[in-house]
Amino acid sequence: MSQTQQAHTFATQTVTLPYLVSLPEDHDSGQRWPLVLFLHGSGERGQDVQILLRHGPPKLVEAGQKFPFLLVSPQCPSDNTWSQQHIILALAALLDEIEATYAVDPDRIYVTGLSLGGIGTWRLATVYPHRFAAIAPICGFGNPSTVCAIRHVPVWAFHGADDEIVSLKSDQATVDALRSCGGNVTFTVYPGVGHDSWTQTYANPELYAWLLQQCRT
């Protein structure tokens, strides 16, 4: 783990979440910063935050990439999922703690995740539809019956056309339901790509530029 990423532990009465925090350069300059919450996939669950460096933004920070936002990467306990109610509540409480500790812009909080974390991204946003300025779920899916709760939230979803782990049809159904109620959603499907649609997505600077353009209304 590089010096740019700090390991912490957050605990509630029901769950303990180890997490990494990466701070932007000049984070103590007095300005308020955007916050990106990253939810990992199923293979990174446990109590060892080193595992979080395998994929996504934490991997990029470890490799030396600088981001103009706070990056918070919690770790889901083994045998749990991001979509479970006690985990959802813990994530909300973790965000509260981060906002109380760091200079966060409350109108520029974003959530993204891959696979299990992509599912969790949809779920967290629909449970707290007025907390996030935008979401970017990757190879996940949501509940078409509840997704209209975030029709006001900009969404950029990603999926591999040949994904055999998480169904593209489930993600498409989520996107279609959101579009049917006037949601602001872009859906990128990568032809010929299987489950790993996250590597090229997180390597694309356009994703971060898009996120940072969004502001909660």
N, C-alpha and C positions, 0 to 999 in steps of 0.2 A: 504494500500500500504506500502510495506516495505521500509526501508531507502536505500536499494540497487537499487530501481527503482525511477527515477526522472521524474516528469511530466513537459512537456513543450508544447508550442503551436507554430505551424508554419503556416504562412499565406502568400498567394499570392493575386493577384488582384481578383481571381475568387473563392478561396476556403481557408478555415481554417482547419488545421489538428491538433487536440490535439495529443500528442504522449508521450510514455514512453521511457526512455533510461535506460538501465541497463549496467553498466560499469564493466569490469572484475577487479578482484583484481590486484593490481600493475599496474593499467592502466596509471599511471603517471611515469612509469619506464623508459620512453624514447623509448621504442620499438613501432612499429606499430602493430595494432591489426586487426584481421578479424572482419567483420561486418555482422550480420544477420539481414535482414529486415523481419519482421513477419507481415503478412496480415490476419486479423481476419475474421470471418464469418459474415453473414448478421445480426445475433442477437446482435452483439456488436457495431452496428453503433450508432452515436449520438455525444454528446459533454461531455461525462463523462468517463474519462479514467479508473475509477474504474472497469467498465464493462470489460475491457480488461483482467482483472485478472481471468476471468472465465475459459479460455482454453489456451492450447498451452504453449510456452515458458514463457510468462509473469506469468502464473499461477505457473509454476515450480520455477521461481525466487522468487515469493512471498512466496513459501513454503520453501525457503532456498537453492535451488540448485544454485551452482556456475558454470558459463560458462566461458570458456577461449576466449570470444569474446564480442564485443559490440552488444547488442540486442536493436534494434529500432522497436517500435511497434506503428505505427500511427493508428488513428481512423478515419474511413470513415464517412462522414456526413450522416445523415438520408436521405433516399430517393435518395441516390447516390450509385454507385457501383465502385469497384476498376478498372473496365475495361473502364470507361468513359474517354474520351481523356483529359478533364481538370483535372481529378484525377491522371491520368498517368503522366501528366506534373508536377503536384504538388509533386508526389512521387519522381520524378527525381530531382526536385529542393530541396526537403527535404534531399535527399542523398547528394547533393552538399553541403548543409549547415552542415550536420553531418561531412562530410569529411574535411570541413574547420575549424570545431570546435574541433574535436577530432583526435587522432593519429590513423587514419585508414589506413590499408594496401589496396591500391586501386586495387590490384590484387587478393584480397580474400574477395570479397563482394558477399553475397549469399541472395537469396530471397526464402521464404517459406510461405505457407498460407493454410488455410482450407476452403473448401466449396466456398463461395463467394471469399475468399482470395486465394483459389487454382486456381480459374478461373483468378483472378487478377495476380497471379504469372506467369501463362502462358502468359498472355497478356503483362505484363510489360517486360518480358524477350524478347518477339518477337519485341516489339517496340524499346527496347534498347539492341540489341543482343550482343553487345561487352562490356557491363558494368559488367556483372555478371560472377563469376567463376563457379557457379553451381546453380541449382534451385531444390526445393523439393515441388511440388504442391500436395496437399492432397484433395481427393474427389472433384476435379475440372475437367476442360477440356479446351482445347485450340482450335484454328482455324486450321484445317488440311491444309488449303490453304496457311497459312503463317508460319507454325511451322518450316519449313525447314530453316528459318532464324537463328535458334539456333542449327543447327545440330552439331556445334562445342562445344556446352555448355553441360557438364554432367548434366543429369536429372535423378532424382529418384522420380517417381510418385507413389502414393498410392491410393487405392480405396477399399471400401467394396463391396463384391460380391452381397450383397443384398440391396444395396443403392437404396432407392425409392425416394430420394430427388434430387440427381444429378446422371444422368444416367452413369452407368459404360460403356455403349456402346459409349457414346460421348468421354469419356476419352480414351477408347481403340482405337477409330478412330484417336485421336490426337497422341497417341503413335505409332500406325501403320504408320501414315503419316511421323512421324519423323524418324522411322526406315527405311522407304522406301528411304530416301535420305541420309542414312548413319549416322543418329544421334546416339549419345551416351546416351542411355536411358535404365534404369531399371524400370520395372513396377511390383509393389507388389500389389496383389489382395488378400484380406483377406476373406477366405471362411466363410460364415455364419455371416458376419458383415454387418450392415446396414450403415447408413450415418456417424455415429461416427467412422470413421477410424483414427481420429487424436489422440485420447487419447493414444492408444498403440504406435502410430508412434512417437509422441513427447516424450514418456516415454522411448524410445529405444535409448540407448547411441550410438548405431551403426550409427544412422542418423547423429549425430553431428560429430562423428569421420570421417564419409565419407565426409561430407561437408568440414571439415577443411583440408582434403587431397587435395582438388581441388584448383587449382590456374589458374587464367586467363592467357591465352596465346595470 
